[in-house]
């Protein structure tokens, strides 16, 4: 059986679903990953990442962002990494390349073995400390149904303080970051021009030049974490190529505070390298629409979708051409849906 060339994509904000891994929590790959992240975090997060990922009654993203932002980000990280390890360990999936979107970059590097799951969680703690030391005005992210070029034109005409293009996701989807007051004015301007916009559940200011000092502090605080050469190629959406050395890898970690995400160009790069299937290691289809917008021939799949059991993961992989029929029998009889 010929397996298509595959990229595993680690999502960021928007991928969290309460209790997403509840039916997979006993699989060693999932159980051990969540335990490692919990152990590294200890009591420094108000809610444990494992609880958020295995309890369907856990708070949703809006509640977490208001009161437990660090816990939410750790859950996004742990969930993506656990999904990846399940695909790798239980189903033998070996990606040709890894790619992270925004917060997902840290999960992509952990999946590639650049640092351990626990050390990735410690980097999140270091980021929280850096942002506390170098505070900024309250800010967030605003999505726009608008082409990147037109978004830049609107930003230039608005001349509002602190606004930056945060994400170039597709030809029709961008994200702007900045202080709350500027974002609110910008959203009103977009509405007057009949441009659809939506505020994301984010309180920390990401992908913005105002975070330069916090990014530098984060790099200093995270210097004690060991970085190793990746065992899978990891594409940098900023550089437009694979990370080459430790300096670039460390820059990639802290860069999410300062630099934009160029996901649209990353999709084009992966397609030029022959990638046929984009596997999103999250609980919902967040990034698939952007990839399909860039190239209608792209196949996207979210095998470890919220509430999936082992049989459903196998079925999703098989439908994407990534799993041989014989291996689909990995699902235990008790895991097979009956209704």
DOGU-246903 format. One line per 2 residues: number of its first residue (from 1); for each residue x, z, y of N, C-alpha, C. Coordinates in nm, 3 decimals. Layout:
NUM> X Z Y X Z Y X Z Y | ...
END
This chain:
1> 0.084 0.000 -0.119 0.000 0.000 0.000 0.088 0.000 0.124 | 0.062 -0.091 0.216 0.138 -0.098 0.341 0.074 -0.005 0.443
3> 0.153 0.093 0.491 0.101 0.190 0.588 0.131 0.138 0.728 | 0.031 0.131 0.816 0.055 0.080 0.952 0.147 0.172 1.031
5> 0.220 0.112 1.124 0.306 0.191 1.211 0.217 0.282 1.297 | 0.260 0.409 1.303 0.173 0.514 1.355 0.241 0.600 1.460
7> 0.167 0.632 1.565 0.209 0.732 1.663 0.114 0.851 1.654 | 0.169 0.970 1.656 0.086 1.090 1.666 0.093 1.139 1.809
9> -0.026 1.153 1.871 -0.037 1.188 2.011 -0.084 1.333 2.023 | -0.012 1.412 2.100 -0.048 1.552 2.123 -0.121 1.563 2.256
11> -0.248 1.601 2.254 -0.327 1.606 2.378 -0.302 1.733 2.458 | -0.351 1.732 2.582 -0.340 1.850 2.667 -0.477 1.901 2.705
13> -0.499 1.919 2.833 -0.625 1.974 2.883 -0.742 1.887 2.838 | -0.848 1.952 2.794 -0.968 1.881 2.750 -0.982 1.875 2.599
15> -0.877 1.915 2.527 -0.881 1.903 2.381 -0.926 2.030 2.310 | -0.943 2.140 2.385 -0.978 2.267 2.321 -1.126 2.272 2.284
17> -1.153 2.319 2.161 -1.289 2.348 2.114 -1.284 2.484 2.045 | -1.369 2.580 2.082 -1.366 2.711 2.017 -1.381 2.699 1.866
19> -1.295 2.766 1.792 -1.305 2.768 1.646 -1.279 2.636 1.579 | -1.205 2.548 1.643 -1.187 2.412 1.591 -1.127 2.409 1.451
21> -1.041 2.506 1.418 -0.970 2.505 1.290 -1.030 2.603 1.189 | -1.153 2.645 1.210 -1.212 2.751 1.127 -1.218 2.715 0.979
23> -1.240 2.587 0.947 -1.252 2.549 0.806 -1.118 2.508 0.746 | -1.013 2.519 0.825 -0.878 2.485 0.776 -0.782 2.602 0.791
25> -0.831 2.716 0.832 -0.743 2.827 0.866 -0.665 2.883 0.747 | -0.712 2.858 0.624 -0.642 2.910 0.507 -0.536 2.814 0.454
27> -0.530 2.693 0.505 -0.423 2.601 0.464 -0.290 2.656 0.515 | -0.186 2.661 0.432 -0.059 2.721 0.474 -0.004 2.664 0.605
29> -0.014 2.532 0.623 0.042 2.471 0.744 -0.027 2.527 0.869 | -0.159 2.545 0.861 -0.235 2.596 0.975 -0.213 2.746 0.989
31> -0.229 2.817 0.879 -0.216 2.964 0.884 -0.079 3.006 0.937 | 0.028 2.945 0.886 0.163 2.986 0.925 0.194 2.949 1.069
33> 0.145 2.835 1.114 0.168 2.795 1.253 0.101 2.891 1.349 | -0.025 2.924 1.323 -0.097 3.016 1.411 -0.033 3.154 1.410
35> 0.012 3.197 1.293 0.077 3.329 1.284 0.207 3.331 1.363 | 0.284 3.223 1.356 0.411 3.217 1.428 0.389 3.221 1.579
37> 0.289 3.149 1.625 0.260 3.150 1.769 0.209 3.287 1.812 | 0.118 3.346 1.735 0.067 3.479 1.767 0.180 3.581 1.775
39> 0.272 3.576 1.678 0.383 3.672 1.674 0.472 3.656 1.797 | 0.496 3.534 1.838 0.582 3.510 1.954 0.516 3.559 2.083
41> 0.385 3.545 2.091 0.313 3.581 2.213 0.291 3.732 2.222 | 0.263 3.796 2.108 0.235 3.938 2.109 0.116 3.971 2.196
43> 0.132 4.072 2.281 0.021 4.114 2.368 0.035 4.056 2.509 | 0.120 3.954 2.524 0.141 3.898 2.658 0.035 3.795 2.697
45> -0.053 3.761 2.606 -0.171 3.681 2.638 -0.294 3.767 2.611 | -0.394 3.751 2.693 -0.511 3.838 2.682 -0.592 3.814 2.556
47> -0.589 3.691 2.504 -0.657 3.658 2.379 -0.559 3.583 2.290 | -0.561 3.611 2.160 -0.466 3.546 2.071 -0.506 3.400 2.048
49> -0.409 3.309 2.045 -0.441 3.169 2.017 -0.516 3.150 1.886 | -0.480 3.226 1.782 -0.546 3.209 1.652 -0.693 3.242 1.661
51> -0.728 3.347 1.732 -0.870 3.382 1.743 -0.948 3.269 1.809 | -0.893 3.210 1.914 -0.962 3.103 1.984 -0.983 2.982 1.895
53> -0.892 2.960 1.799 -0.897 2.841 1.715 -0.974 2.859 1.585 | -1.000 2.983 1.545 -1.071 3.003 1.417 -1.208 3.068 1.436
55> -1.238 3.118 1.554 -1.366 3.184 1.579 -1.456 3.091 1.660 | -1.563 3.038 1.599 -1.651 2.946 1.673 -1.723 3.012 1.789
57> -1.725 3.146 1.792 -1.788 3.218 1.901 -1.689 3.258 2.011 | -1.567 3.207 2.000 -1.467 3.233 2.103 -1.510 3.172 2.236
59> -1.457 3.219 2.347 -1.496 3.163 2.478 -1.466 3.015 2.489 | -1.546 2.944 2.568 -1.520 2.803 2.590 -1.413 2.785 2.697
61> -1.378 2.659 2.725 -1.267 2.631 2.817 -1.295 2.682 2.957 | -1.420 2.671 3.003 -1.452 2.715 3.139 -1.430 2.864 3.155
63> -1.477 2.942 3.059 -1.459 3.087 3.066 -1.311 3.124 3.055 | -1.239 3.057 2.966 -1.097 3.086 2.949 -1.019 3.054 3.076
65> -1.052 2.943 3.140 -0.977 2.904 3.259 -0.996 3.005 3.371 | -1.112 3.063 3.380 -1.138 3.161 3.486 -1.065 3.293 3.461
67> -1.049 3.331 3.335 -0.997 3.465 3.307 -0.878 3.470 3.213 | -0.857 3.364 3.134 -0.752 3.369 3.031 -0.678 3.235 3.023
69> -0.629 3.186 3.135 -0.570 3.052 3.138 -0.451 3.039 3.042 | -0.362 3.137 3.039 -0.246 3.130 2.949 -0.291 3.121 2.804
71> -0.392 3.199 2.767 -0.443 3.195 2.629 -0.497 3.056 2.595 | -0.566 2.994 2.690 -0.619 2.859 2.668 -0.506 2.761 2.643
73> -0.404 2.762 2.726 -0.294 2.668 2.709 -0.219 2.692 2.578 | -0.203 2.817 2.540 -0.139 2.847 2.412 -0.224 2.797 2.295
75> -0.355 2.808 2.307 -0.443 2.759 2.201 -0.435 2.607 2.189 | -0.428 2.536 2.302 -0.412 2.391 2.298 -0.283 2.354 2.227
77> -0.176 2.424 2.261 -0.045 2.401 2.199 -0.050 2.430 2.049 | -0.098 2.549 2.013 -0.099 2.589 1.872 -0.191 2.500 1.789
79> -0.305 2.460 1.847 -0.398 2.375 1.773 -0.339 2.239 1.742 | -0.273 2.177 1.840 -0.212 2.046 1.818 -0.100 2.054 1.716
81> -0.017 2.158 1.728 0.096 2.172 1.635 0.047 2.202 1.493 | -0.056 2.286 1.480 -0.111 2.315 1.348 -0.172 2.189 1.285
83> -0.241 2.109 1.366 -0.299 1.984 1.316 -0.188 1.890 1.267 | -0.082 1.879 1.344 0.030 1.793 1.304 0.089 1.840 1.171
85> 0.115 1.969 1.159 0.177 2.021 1.037 0.085 2.005 0.916 | -0.045 2.016 0.937 -0.139 1.990 0.828 -0.127 1.844 0.783
87> -0.124 1.751 0.876 -0.112 1.609 0.842 0.020 1.582 0.770 | 0.124 1.645 0.815 0.256 1.624 0.757 0.268 1.688 0.619
89> 0.228 1.815 0.607 0.249 1.890 0.484 0.147 1.857 0.376 | 0.019 1.850 0.413 -0.086 1.831 0.314 -0.109 1.684 0.279
91> -0.079 1.594 0.371 -0.111 1.454 0.349 0.009 1.360 0.356 | 0.125 1.415 0.382 0.246 1.334 0.381 0.255 1.234 0.494
93> 0.185 1.258 0.605 0.190 1.165 0.719 0.326 1.178 0.788 | 0.393 1.065 0.804 0.523 1.062 0.871 0.514 0.963 0.987
95> 0.499 1.012 1.109 0.480 0.920 1.222 0.607 0.844 1.255 | 0.590 0.726 1.310 0.703 0.649 1.360 0.750 0.701 1.495
97> 0.661 0.769 1.567 0.695 0.824 1.697 0.591 0.929 1.735 | 0.633 1.023 1.818 0.544 1.125 1.873 0.535 1.106 2.024
99> 0.419 1.142 2.079 0.398 1.134 2.223 0.308 1.248 2.265 | 0.346 1.316 2.373 0.263 1.423 2.426 0.206 1.385 2.561
101> 0.082 1.426 2.586 0.018 1.401 2.715 0.010 1.532 2.791 | 0.082 1.543 2.904 0.081 1.663 2.987 0.123 1.785 2.905
103> 0.036 1.886 2.893 0.070 2.004 2.813 0.110 1.968 2.671 | 0.061 1.856 2.622 0.090 1.814 2.485 0.236 1.779 2.461
105> 0.314 1.759 2.568 0.457 1.730 2.548 0.526 1.844 2.476 | 0.487 1.967 2.504 0.553 2.080 2.440 0.520 2.086 2.292
107> 0.399 2.050 2.255 0.362 2.044 2.114 0.433 1.929 2.044 | 0.448 1.816 2.113 0.518 1.701 2.053 0.662 1.737 2.021
109> 0.728 1.809 2.110 0.868 1.845 2.086 0.879 1.949 1.974 | 0.783 2.042 1.967 0.783 2.138 1.857 0.759 2.067 1.724
111> 0.667 1.970 1.723 0.639 1.895 1.600 0.762 1.818 1.554 | 0.841 1.772 1.648 0.963 1.697 1.615 1.078 1.788 1.576
113> 1.057 1.920 1.584 1.162 2.013 1.544 1.264 2.042 1.652 | 1.234 2.007 1.776 1.327 2.035 1.886 1.342 2.186 1.905
115> 1.232 2.259 1.889 1.236 2.404 1.887 1.126 2.452 1.793 | 1.126 2.579 1.759 1.028 2.633 1.665 0.893 2.650 1.733
117> 0.791 2.672 1.652 0.657 2.698 1.707 0.659 2.821 1.796 | 0.731 2.925 1.752 0.741 3.047 1.831 0.815 3.026 1.960
119> 0.923 2.949 1.957 0.998 2.924 2.079 0.917 2.840 2.178 | 0.835 2.748 2.128 0.746 2.674 2.217 0.651 2.767 2.289
121> 0.597 2.866 2.215 0.509 2.964 2.278 0.585 3.045 2.383 | 0.710 3.078 2.354 0.792 3.153 2.451 0.817 3.070 2.577
123> 0.827 2.939 2.561 0.841 2.853 2.679 0.715 2.859 2.766 | 0.598 2.870 2.703 0.475 2.886 2.780 0.478 3.018 2.858
125> 0.528 3.123 2.795 0.537 3.251 2.864 0.634 3.241 2.981 | 0.745 3.169 2.960 0.841 3.149 3.069 0.779 3.069 3.183
127> 0.696 2.970 3.149 0.630 2.893 3.254 0.536 2.981 3.336 | 0.460 3.068 3.268 0.370 3.158 3.339 0.448 3.250 3.433
129> 0.563 3.297 3.387 0.646 3.383 3.472 0.699 3.306 3.592 | 0.742 3.181 3.568 0.795 3.099 3.678 0.688 3.071 3.783
131> 0.567 3.047 3.738 0.457 3.018 3.832 0.415 3.144 3.906 | 0.438 3.261 3.848 0.410 3.386 3.918 0.514 3.412 4.026
133> 0.640 3.381 3.993 0.749 3.401 4.090 0.735 3.304 4.206 | 0.705 3.178 4.174 0.690 3.074 4.276 0.544 3.032 4.281
135> 0.465 3.110 4.349 0.321 3.084 4.353 0.289 2.966 4.445 | 0.170 2.913 4.427 0.122 2.806 4.514 -0.021 2.840 4.552
137> -0.075 2.768 4.649 -0.216 2.784 4.681 -0.299 2.744 4.560 | -0.419 2.801 4.544 -0.504 2.761 4.431 -0.522 2.610 4.429
139> -0.506 2.553 4.312 -0.516 2.407 4.300 -0.568 2.366 4.165 | -0.577 2.237 4.145 -0.628 2.188 4.018 -0.613 2.039 4.005
141> -0.697 1.980 3.921 -0.693 1.839 3.888 -0.831 1.777 3.905 | -0.834 1.654 3.952 -0.958 1.581 3.973 -0.945 1.444 3.905
143> -1.034 1.414 3.810 -1.032 1.283 3.746 -1.111 1.184 3.829 | -1.067 1.058 3.824 -1.133 0.951 3.898 -1.153 0.831 3.808
145> -1.270 0.769 3.816 -1.295 0.642 3.750 -1.249 0.531 3.843 | -1.117 0.516 3.852 -1.060 0.426 3.951 -0.923 0.378 3.903
147> -0.892 0.253 3.932 -0.764 0.196 3.894 -0.650 0.270 3.964 | -0.534 0.282 3.899 -0.422 0.354 3.960 -0.384 0.303 4.098
149> -0.379 0.171 4.115 -0.344 0.116 4.246 -0.442 0.155 4.353 | -0.570 0.151 4.320 -0.673 0.188 4.417 -0.670 0.338 4.446
151> -0.635 0.418 4.344 -0.622 0.562 4.367 -0.510 0.590 4.466 | -0.397 0.521 4.450 -0.286 0.539 4.543 -0.326 0.496 4.684
153> -0.401 0.389 4.694 -0.448 0.344 4.826 -0.537 0.450 4.890 | -0.624 0.509 4.809 -0.715 0.612 4.861 -0.636 0.736 4.904
155> -0.535 0.772 4.826 -0.451 0.885 4.863 -0.378 0.860 4.995 | -0.328 0.739 5.010 -0.256 0.705 5.133 -0.349 0.708 5.255
157> -0.471 0.657 5.237 -0.564 0.655 5.350 -0.616 0.794 5.383 | -0.627 0.881 5.281 -0.681 1.015 5.305 -0.583 1.104 5.381
159> -0.452 1.091 5.349 -0.349 1.170 5.418 -0.380 1.320 5.414 | -0.419 1.367 5.294 -0.450 1.509 5.277 -0.327 1.582 5.223
161> -0.299 1.702 5.270 -0.176 1.772 5.230 -0.176 1.811 5.082 | -0.063 1.784 5.017 -0.039 1.833 4.882 -0.096 1.751 4.769
163> -0.162 1.638 4.796 -0.221 1.560 4.688 -0.119 1.464 4.628 | -0.120 1.453 4.495 -0.033 1.360 4.421 -0.112 1.292 4.311
165> -0.070 1.173 4.273 -0.122 1.110 4.152 -0.063 1.184 4.033 | -0.147 1.249 3.954 -0.100 1.333 3.844 -0.092 1.257 3.712
167> -0.192 1.172 3.684 -0.197 1.099 3.557 -0.245 0.956 3.580 | -0.171 0.863 3.527 -0.211 0.723 3.521 -0.249 0.698 3.375
169> -0.377 0.720 3.343 -0.421 0.719 3.204 -0.459 0.581 3.153 | -0.527 0.504 3.237 -0.571 0.371 3.197 -0.599 0.290 3.322
171> -0.637 0.166 3.302 -0.667 0.079 3.417 -0.789 0.126 3.494 | -0.867 0.218 3.437 -0.988 0.265 3.504 -0.998 0.417 3.511
173> -0.888 0.487 3.485 -0.895 0.633 3.481 -0.765 0.693 3.533 | -0.775 0.772 3.639 -0.660 0.841 3.695 -0.695 0.987 3.721
175> -0.591 1.066 3.748 -0.609 1.207 3.781 -0.526 1.237 3.904 | -0.584 1.310 3.997 -0.515 1.354 4.118 -0.500 1.505 4.114
177> -0.385 1.555 4.157 -0.362 1.700 4.162 -0.339 1.744 4.305 | -0.366 1.871 4.331 -0.341 1.924 4.464 -0.414 2.052 4.491
179> -0.395 2.109 4.608 -0.465 2.232 4.646 -0.616 2.212 4.648 | -0.689 2.319 4.623 -0.834 2.310 4.611 -0.900 2.248 4.734
181> -0.857 2.289 4.852 -0.922 2.240 4.975 -0.903 2.090 4.990 | -0.782 2.042 4.964 -0.756 1.899 4.974 -0.832 1.822 4.867
183> -0.839 1.880 4.744 -0.912 1.813 4.636 -1.060 1.800 4.669 | -1.118 1.905 4.726 -1.260 1.901 4.760 -1.287 1.793 4.865
185> -1.202 1.782 4.964 -1.218 1.679 5.067 -1.200 1.540 5.007 | -1.103 1.529 4.916 -1.077 1.400 4.852 -1.193 1.359 4.763
187> -1.252 1.455 4.692 -1.368 1.425 4.607 -1.485 1.376 4.691 | -1.505 1.435 4.807 -1.613 1.389 4.896 -1.586 1.248 4.947
189> -1.459 1.219 4.976 -1.422 1.084 5.019 -1.448 0.984 4.907 | -1.412 1.020 4.784 -1.436 0.932 4.670 -1.585 0.906 4.651
191> -1.666 1.010 4.670 -1.812 0.994 4.654 -1.867 0.896 4.757 | -1.816 0.904 4.878 -1.863 0.813 4.982 -1.828 0.667 4.950
193> -1.725 0.650 4.873 -1.684 0.515 4.833 -1.738 0.478 4.695 | -1.833 0.558 4.645 -1.900 0.533 4.516 -1.802 0.537 4.399
195> -1.703 0.624 4.408 -1.606 0.643 4.300 -1.642 0.772 4.226 | -1.666 0.762 4.097 -1.701 0.880 4.018 -1.580 0.970 4.002
197> -1.600 1.100 4.018 -1.491 1.196 4.003 -1.544 1.322 3.936 | -1.451 1.398 3.877 -1.489 1.522 3.809 -1.371 1.617 3.811
199> -1.395 1.741 3.850 -1.291 1.843 3.849 -1.266 1.891 3.706 | -1.140 1.901 3.669 -1.104 1.951 3.537 -1.095 2.103 3.540
201> -1.110 2.162 3.420 -1.101 2.307 3.410 -0.955 2.350 3.409 | -0.893 2.341 3.525 -0.752 2.375 3.543 -0.738 2.458 3.669
203> -0.661 2.566 3.661 -0.635 2.648 3.778 -0.488 2.641 3.820 | -0.400 2.616 3.725 -0.258 2.601 3.757 -0.234 2.460 3.810
205> -0.154 2.449 3.913 -0.124 2.319 3.972 -0.018 2.247 3.889 | -0.058 2.135 3.825 0.032 2.057 3.741 0.061 1.922 3.807
207> 0.174 1.863 3.768 0.207 1.726 3.807 0.201 1.708 3.958 | 0.268 1.798 4.027 0.261 1.795 4.173 0.395 1.839 4.232
209> 0.436 1.771 4.338 0.566 1.798 4.400 0.575 1.940 4.456 | 0.459 2.004 4.482 0.459 2.141 4.532 0.512 2.239 4.428
211> 0.527 2.194 4.304 0.575 2.281 4.196 0.725 2.266 4.168 | 0.797 2.205 4.258 0.940 2.183 4.238 1.015 2.314 4.212
213> 0.992 2.415 4.295 1.065 2.541 4.279 1.024 2.613 4.150 | 0.896 2.608 4.114 0.852 2.670 3.989 0.914 2.600 3.868
215> 0.926 2.467 3.875 0.987 2.393 3.765 1.133 2.432 3.746 | 1.205 2.449 3.858 1.343 2.493 3.848 1.356 2.632 3.789
217> 1.266 2.720 3.830 1.267 2.856 3.775 1.233 2.856 3.626 | 1.138 2.771 3.587 1.101 2.761 3.445 1.220 2.715 3.362
219> 1.292 2.618 3.413 1.410 2.571 3.338 1.511 2.684 3.321 | 1.532 2.764 3.426 1.627 2.875 3.417 1.580 2.979 3.316
221> 1.452 3.016 3.322 1.399 3.118 3.231 1.397 3.070 3.086 | 1.384 2.939 3.066 1.379 2.887 2.929 1.513 2.845 2.873
223> 1.621 2.872 2.947 1.753 2.825 2.905 1.798 2.889 2.774 | 1.745 3.008 2.742 1.789 3.076 2.620 1.726 3.018 2.493
225> 1.624 2.934 2.507 1.560 2.872 2.391 1.651 2.761 2.338 | 1.677 2.764 2.208 1.760 2.661 2.146 1.684 2.530 2.132
227> 1.746 2.422 2.173 1.692 2.287 2.155 1.779 2.213 2.055 | 1.713 2.144 1.961 1.785 2.066 1.861 1.744 1.919 1.870
229> 1.820 1.835 1.804 1.787 1.692 1.803 1.654 1.672 1.730 | 1.563 1.589 1.781 1.433 1.567 1.715 1.448 1.494 1.583
231> 1.365 1.531 1.487 1.368 1.463 1.357 1.275 1.343 1.354 | 1.190 1.328 1.455 1.113 1.207 1.479 1.141 1.161 1.622
233> 1.137 1.032 1.649 1.148 0.989 1.788 1.033 1.046 1.871 | 1.063 1.087 1.993 0.961 1.136 2.085 0.970 1.053 2.213
235> 0.862 0.983 2.244 0.859 0.899 2.363 0.830 0.982 2.487 | 0.908 0.964 2.590 0.881 1.028 2.718 0.792 0.936 2.801
237> 0.672 0.980 2.838 0.586 0.894 2.920 0.641 0.873 3.060 | 0.731 0.960 3.105 0.791 0.943 3.237 0.906 0.843 3.232
239> 0.993 0.857 3.130 1.109 0.769 3.120 1.074 0.632 3.064 | 0.965 0.625 2.987 0.926 0.499 2.924 1.010 0.464 2.803
241> 1.079 0.562 2.747 1.161 0.543 2.628 1.174 0.677 2.557 | 1.237 0.677 2.439 1.255 0.801 2.365 1.354 0.893 2.437
243> 1.331 1.022 2.423 1.428 1.118 2.474 1.562 1.097 2.405 | 1.669 1.107 2.482 1.802 1.073 2.429 1.891 1.194 2.405
245> 1.876 1.301 2.480 1.968 1.414 2.466 1.898 1.542 2.513 | 1.971 1.653 2.499 1.912 1.783 2.531 1.871 1.793 2.677
247> 1.950 1.738 2.767 1.915 1.746 2.909 1.781 1.680 2.934 | 1.759 1.562 2.876 1.632 1.493 2.895 1.517 1.570 2.831
249> 1.542 1.632 2.717 1.437 1.709 2.651 1.395 1.828 2.737 | 1.492 1.899 2.794 1.459 2.012 2.881 1.389 1.965 3.008
251> 1.434 1.852 3.061 1.366 1.795 3.178 1.221 1.760 3.145 | 1.199 1.710 3.023 1.064 1.672 2.982 0.971 1.790 2.974
253> 1.024 1.905 2.930 0.941 2.026 2.921 0.896 2.070 3.060 | 0.991 2.089 3.150 0.955 2.143 3.281 0.893 2.037 3.373
255> 0.909 1.910 3.335 0.859 1.802 3.420 0.709 1.798 3.435 | 0.636 1.862 3.342 0.489 1.860 3.352 0.441 1.932 3.478
257> 0.522 2.020 3.532 0.484 2.086 3.656 0.503 1.994 3.776 | 0.604 1.907 3.769 0.645 1.832 3.888 0.608 1.683 3.884
259> 0.616 1.619 3.766 0.607 1.474 3.759 0.473 1.426 3.703 | 0.435 1.302 3.733 0.309 1.247 3.680 0.321 1.208 3.534
261> 0.206 1.194 3.469 0.199 1.144 3.332 0.168 0.994 3.339 | 0.255 0.912 3.283 0.234 0.767 3.283 0.188 0.723 3.142
263> 0.067 0.767 3.108 0.018 0.742 2.973 -0.013 0.595 2.951 | -0.066 0.527 3.050 -0.100 0.386 3.035 0.023 0.304 2.998
265> 0.134 0.326 3.066 0.255 0.250 3.034 0.313 0.294 2.900 | 0.294 0.422 2.862 0.341 0.468 2.732 0.268 0.396 2.619
267> 0.136 0.377 2.635 0.059 0.303 2.535 0.112 0.161 2.521 | 0.139 0.097 2.633 0.193 -0.040 2.631 0.328 -0.043 2.560
269> 0.413 0.055 2.589 0.544 0.062 2.523 0.529 0.076 2.372 | 0.439 0.164 2.329 0.419 0.184 2.186 0.366 0.058 2.119
271> 0.277 -0.011 2.185 0.225 -0.136 2.128 0.335 -0.240 2.116 | 0.422 -0.246 2.215 0.534 -0.340 2.209 0.630 -0.306 2.096
273> 0.631 -0.180 2.054 0.715 -0.138 1.941 0.643 -0.153 1.807 | 0.524 -0.208 1.809 0.453 -0.236 1.685 0.364 -0.125 1.635
275> 0.336 -0.025 1.718 0.247 0.084 1.677 0.104 0.030 1.669 | 0.039 0.053 1.555 -0.095 0.003 1.532 -0.202 0.112 1.537
277> -0.165 0.233 1.496 -0.262 0.342 1.488 -0.216 0.459 1.574 | -0.307 0.508 1.658 -0.280 0.625 1.741 -0.360 0.741 1.681
279> -0.289 0.840 1.630 -0.350 0.958 1.569 -0.345 1.072 1.669 | -0.461 1.118 1.713 -0.467 1.227 1.810 -0.476 1.360 1.737
281> -0.379 1.446 1.761 -0.373 1.576 1.692 -0.447 1.681 1.774 | -0.573 1.657 1.796 -0.656 1.750 1.871 -0.792 1.762 1.809
283> -0.879 1.835 1.876 -1.011 1.866 1.820 -1.117 1.764 1.858 | -1.086 1.675 1.955 -1.184 1.575 1.998 -1.111 1.452 2.049
285> -1.187 1.345 2.065 -1.131 1.216 2.105 -1.115 1.213 2.257 | -1.003 1.267 2.306 -0.976 1.273 2.449 -0.897 1.151 2.495
287> -0.791 1.116 2.422 -0.698 1.012 2.466 -0.726 0.876 2.404 | -0.804 0.872 2.297 -0.834 0.745 2.231 -0.893 0.641 2.323
289> -0.991 0.676 2.407 -1.049 0.575 2.496 -0.947 0.510 2.588 | -0.845 0.585 2.631 -0.743 0.527 2.718 -0.660 0.424 2.643
291> -0.624 0.456 2.518 -0.546 0.362 2.438 -0.626 0.236 2.408 | -0.754 0.254 2.375 -0.838 0.138 2.344 -0.863 0.053 2.469
293> -0.865 0.117 2.585 -0.881 0.042 2.709 -0.759 -0.046 2.735 | -0.641 0.004 2.700 -0.519 -0.073 2.722 -0.507 -0.190 2.626
295> -0.559 -0.172 2.503 -0.549 -0.278 2.402 -0.662 -0.257 2.301 | -0.758 -0.346 2.302 -0.876 -0.333 2.215 -0.841 -0.338 2.068
297> -0.723 -0.387 2.034 -0.682 -0.397 1.893 -0.630 -0.265 1.838 | -0.605 -0.170 1.926 -0.553 -0.041 1.883 -0.655 0.033 1.798
299> -0.608 0.094 1.690 -0.693 0.183 1.610 -0.660 0.327 1.648 | -0.763 0.405 1.677 -0.743 0.545 1.711 -0.822 0.631 1.614
301> -0.770 0.751 1.587 -0.837 0.841 1.493 -0.805 0.984 1.533 | -0.903 1.073 1.514 -0.886 1.216 1.536 -0.917 1.285 1.403
303> -0.821 1.288 1.311 -0.851 1.334 1.174 -0.883 1.483 1.165 | -0.823 1.564 1.252 -0.847 1.709 1.245 -0.944 1.747 1.357
305> -1.055 1.676 1.361 -1.157 1.704 1.463 -1.218 1.842 1.441 | -1.277 1.896 1.546 -1.333 2.031 1.541 -1.427 2.048 1.424
307> -1.406 2.154 1.345 -1.493 2.186 1.232 -1.464 2.108 1.106 | -1.363 2.022 1.106 -1.332 1.944 0.985 -1.281 2.032 0.874
309> -1.314 1.994 0.750 -1.251 2.055 0.634 -1.151 1.954 0.579 | -1.087 1.988 0.467 -0.981 1.903 0.414 -1.034 1.766 0.372
311> -1.154 1.764 0.317 -1.210 1.637 0.272 -1.236 1.543 0.390 | -1.283 1.597 0.499 -1.311 1.513 0.616 -1.182 1.463 0.680
313> -1.079 1.545 0.679 -0.950 1.498 0.727 -0.902 1.381 0.642 | -0.913 1.397 0.510 -0.871 1.290 0.420 -0.952 1.163 0.444
315> -1.082 1.178 0.464 -1.166 1.061 0.487 -1.129 0.988 0.614 | -1.099 1.063 0.720 -1.060 1.000 0.846 -0.928 0.926 0.832
317> -0.834 0.986 0.762 -0.704 0.921 0.741 -0.719 0.795 0.655 | -0.803 0.805 0.554 -0.823 0.689 0.467 -0.888 0.574 0.544
319> -0.986 0.606 0.628 -1.053 0.502 0.706 -0.957 0.433 0.803 | -0.854 0.506 0.847 -0.756 0.449 0.940 -0.644 0.375 0.868
321> -0.650 0.373 0.734 -0.547 0.304 0.658 -0.421 0.384 0.640 | -0.426 0.516 0.660 -0.307 0.599 0.655 -0.296 0.679 0.526
323> -0.397 0.670 0.442 -0.397 0.752 0.321 -0.441 0.668 0.203 | -0.360 0.669 0.099 -0.393 0.598 -0.024 -0.510 0.667 -0.092
325> -0.591 0.589 -0.160 -0.709 0.646 -0.228 -0.671 0.762 -0.320 | -0.560 0.751 -0.390 -0.521 0.857 -0.483 -0.494 0.988 -0.410
327> -0.434 0.978 -0.290 -0.402 1.099 -0.216 -0.526 1.162 -0.155 | -0.632 1.087 -0.138 -0.754 1.143 -0.081 -0.812 1.252 -0.171
329> -0.771 1.253 -0.297 -0.818 1.356 -0.390 -0.754 1.492 -0.364 | -0.667 1.500 -0.264 -0.607 1.629 -0.228 -0.712 1.732 -0.192
331> -0.824 1.688 -0.137 -0.929 1.781 -0.098 -0.984 1.852 -0.222 | -0.993 1.982 -0.213 -1.045 2.059 -0.325 -1.196 2.043 -0.333
333> -1.255 2.055 -0.452 -1.400 2.036 -0.464 -1.480 2.122 -0.368 | -1.433 2.245 -0.343 -1.508 2.334 -0.254 -1.504 2.288 -0.110
335> -1.408 2.197 -0.078 -1.395 2.150 0.058 -1.484 2.030 0.088 | -1.540 1.971 -0.015 -1.617 1.848 0.005 -1.755 1.881 0.060
337> -1.794 1.819 0.171 -1.927 1.848 0.228 -2.037 1.815 0.128 | -2.141 1.897 0.125 -2.251 1.874 0.031 -2.376 1.823 0.101
339> -2.376 1.822 0.233 -2.495 1.780 0.301 -2.467 1.687 0.414
END
